[in-house]
Each structure stands twice: as C-alpha cells, then as structure tokens.
C-alpha cells in the first residue's frame, strides 16, 4: 500500500457520495445596487389616453327602473285625463228586433196554437198538486193512520224530512234547494201492506232532478239503500224502482220494502211500499207507471 495515498473512509468505500456542505453565509450583507435610470420611451404623437373610471354596480339598473315607473305613472295619468274629457259612449239597446225568432213573423193562420192546459206541464203543476197524485188503485183503501202526517193532502217540509235518517241535513238541504211544497197520499191493502206517494215540488226542474238523483245515488248501498241497482222505469228517463231485501229481527215479523224514485219537470216522485210479506217488482212498478202517466 502506498503510504502517500490516504485510506478511503467507510462511506466512500460504500460508493455513496456525501452532499456538499452549504456555502457559509457572508458576514456582511452586500451593498444595495442602485439601478441605472432607463431611458424614457418615446411618447406617441396625439392626445394621451385617460384611464376609464369604473361605474358603481347597480346604479344604471336603478335609473332605468325609476324611468320605467315614472313613464307608466305618467301614461296612466294622461290616459285617465283623455278618457275623462271624452263624451260617454251610449250602450246598445237591450231590445233588438233582429234577435227575434223566427226572423220574420209567420203569416196569419200558420202560428202555432198555444198549448192546452192538459198539455202544458207547468200549468198543471202550478195548480192543485194533490190532484196530480194517481187515483187509488183497485183493492186499496185510504190509510188514515199515515194520512195523519199530511194535513188535507199537504205535508210540511219538516215532516217529509223526518222520513230520512239525518232529518236535520235533509231539512236544510231541501230549503237550500228552494223546495216549494209536498203533496202526499197513503193507502193500505190487506192487513199489513201500505203504500205512500209523495210529490215533492221545487222552484226549478233542475232542483227536482238533483233531489231524485241524490236519492238514487245511495240505493246500491246495502247499509242504507236497497243493495242493488234497481230497474229502469220506462218512459221516465232516469227513474228507477227497487226491491229491498227483507229486514229480519228476532221477535219481529219480517219487513219488506220497495221504492220508486223519478222526476217530471219540477216535481220529484217518491213511492214506497211496505209489507210483512214479499213485494214483487211488478207491485212497485205498477204504482210508479200509474203515477208517471198521471204527470
């Protein structure tokens, strides 16, 4: 081994080069260097541009909105002033012969004759409503016990409402529907069969139709109605008749019930039959058809 060459240390022997030591900081800070002034750039010819000042945000919007409001107010005021100075425009006459039908009067002898009282339904219903109840069927007799609820053939609205489960609601509903009067008649046949006919008249045909439809609406309900759709009453439009299932309670005779509901003009017709024996569809349909023909 050459003594002039020093022996390698352990890191060097491993082939790792140590990082260089950082340069020592100078003991005295270097003096600040004053830069040399640059040569002034050559100014362009013409006027020097001036920097634009930024407008505060929102001021333009406020000015435009204020102008619009003032414009609308001014236009409205001017419009009212112009309208106030104008002469009022006359209205069109309510009676205009051009709207008559037919456009030209029919020649003498071709004008239709007025309806007879027997054909004018309104004339008939404006009279004695009790006379429009169908005559008593053969084999039946007047039921004095049921007639006690009708004074001389007339029934009060409150008495008619008593036949319904919620009489307070029915009474109020009838008054709001502008009910006019109720004519009633009761008959009996045999020992237990009874029948009652009510003619319920309103001020309008629409109210009569609505009341009839309200009664038919719950008939398919098994709890409060007949539990079936019933059968159509021919010639009545929307009229129907129903046969209820027998109501049976321990210790009591069975109760059978049949009902017909329809309307004609401003009169709603409600017919009910009760008996301890079965009631056929023909029984209730026959009474309903007789009353429909009468109206």
Beta strands, then each sheet from edge to edge (+ up, - down):
strand 1: 141-142
strand 2: 154-155
strand 3: 179-189
strand 4: 193-202
strand 5: 231-232
strand 6: 240-243
strand 7: 256-264
strand 8: 267-275
sheet 1: 1+ 3- 2+
sheet 2: 1+ 3- 4+ 8- 7+ 6- 5+
end
